[in-house]
Amino acid sequence: MTTTEKKLSAARGGFTLVELLLVIAILGVLAAGVVMNFGGVAGDARANATRDSIRSIETAAAAYEVRVGRYPNSVDELKSSADGMRPLLDPKKPTQDGWGNEFQLRVVDGGFLEIRSAGADGQMNTSDDIVNRGK
């Protein structure tokens, strides 16, 4: 190989600065797209877990109503043993929504039990609350 051929092969062996910057820019755009598409997944998972917890509380509250003759005033009543009977919810498991807030139970018009989660903002009675009303 001559000296000129060595210089040509050495010049072609690497990437230019422009090529490297272009690849980095493309990777940045792709990464931003991934973050935008999957950013809401955690919130959806928390909302779904909260809905599942509400269904469990609703089932336990219905059993409590059969046992005692009234709906419970709080989730804690479902976790305690009444009249020597086993608790309807496991007292060792936390009963919080997906954001770490306590559930609110109350009897509303018509004798319906309302189970409410404060949602992502942690404030009750706002637009992001997750609410279930069952009989």
Secondary structure, 3 states (H helix, E strand, C coil): CCHHHHHHHHHCCCCCHHHHHHHHHHHHHHHHHHHHHHCCHHHHHHHHHHHHHHHHHHHHHHHHHHHHCCCCCCHHHHHCCCCCCCCCCCCCCCCECCCCCECEEEEEHHHEEEEEECCCCCCCCCCCCEEEEEC
